[in-house]
Amino acid sequence: MIYMYKIGVIGDKDSILAFKALGIDVFPVVNAEEARRQVDSLARDRYGIIFITEQVAELIPETIQRYNNQIVPAVILIPNNQGTLNIGMDKINKNVEKAIGSNIL
């Protein structure tokens, strides 16, 4: 059986609005509680990939960590329109190092 997962983006309105033009579902949030509820809601609603701005992810580290330990949904941190905090790249570097034993990036 083939499962069709959806893709969603969570973050501040100005940073995520452009994703709507790509056909990706956007979910603007303004605080940690909204962000936490939205991530949990998307995970229940068959979203296979959840992009979340680094600035919002920084507000809900325990929620992000909980989903990092699961295969689906994949939670991917992206910079917002103001720039990056390097949280997403740091996570990629740590995962690469864990997988192959050294950081090749």
Sequence and secondary structure as in RCSB ss.txt:
>XXXX:A:sequence
MIYMYKIGVIGDKDSILAFKALGIDVFPVVNAEEARRQVDSLARDRYGIIFITEQVAELIPETIQRYNNQIVPAV
ILIPNNQGTLNIGMDKINKNVEKAIGSNIL
>XXXX:A:secstr
     EEEEEE HHHHHHHHTTT EEEE  SHHHHHHHHHHHHHTTEEEEEEEHHHHTT HHHHHHHHTSSSSEE
EEE BTTB  SHHHHHHHHHHHHHHSS   
